[in-house]
Amino acid sequence: VFMQRLETEHGVAVLATSPTVPFRLKLRNGKEVVVEHAGDFPSHPELPPDIVEEPIVIASIVLPRDHLPAVQQLCIERRGQEQSIETLDNAGERVVTKWRLPLAEVITNFFDRLQAATHGFATFDYELSGYAEVDLVKVAVRLNNDVVDALSFFAIRDKAPEVSRKYLAKLAELIPQQQFDIGLQAVIGGKVVAKERIKQLRKDVVAQKILSHGHSGDPGRKLKLLEKQKEGKRKLREISKVQVPPEAFVAMVKL
């Protein structure tokens, strides 16, 4: 709604992207840098960094006690560490629980998941609480062997293959078919960890020839037409750029 109003009322085209957090990197040459986007992750010879640190928050969640197990499970999935639980009334029906959570886990769909788990009865607040070391990797996304930095993202090392598969599957749904096949690859440190393929839009040239001439023709002629079509699509793939819709840039938030 916000994007539509900006475009209709002010004529401003908005490209929404996934939210980011600042990661602190300590490189092999002794330098310290802060990066927010995967495209800014250092390349060789600084890669990989010696230490990567992510921002941490202390989250306070007020909720009915009946929903506490579901919230605890959600926080554990988001790499959280429980700090305390306190009751807010004499009957013990409402509690406040505090969790130590990575900021990167909080800004990506955490509140929506929290409201779904508590049927909208939870309130949520957090404050920054320094940095902590994390085993982070950059997942580069390739479209037809070309790296697209805008689609690349950070992931925890042990979860990176699973997240990459889900992300590519979502991209394959969002990117429209072209006149040529589109290969999607997720790459970590030069190794492909996930693949997807968007099949080309097919146009049956043999059927068109049959309709135009009223007969099927000989098999050799059919084969020649198909080979000609295949060569044309190969050339088109070499000179064409894949059109990526704006929705693809926020797909990571909805995983």
ABEGO torsion letter per residue (X at the ends): XAAAAAAAAAGBBBBBBBBBBBBBBBBAAGBBBBBABAAABBBOAAOBBABBBBBBBBBBBBBBAAAAAAAAAAAAAAGBBBABBBBABAAGABBBBBBBBBAAAAABGAAAAAAAAAGGABBBBBBBAEBBBBBBBBBBBBBGGBBBAAABBBBBAAAAAAAAAAAAAAAAAABBBBABBBBBBBBBGGBBABBBBBBBBBBBAAAAAAAAAGBAEBAAAAAAAAAAAAAAAAAAAAABBBBBBAAAAAAAAAX
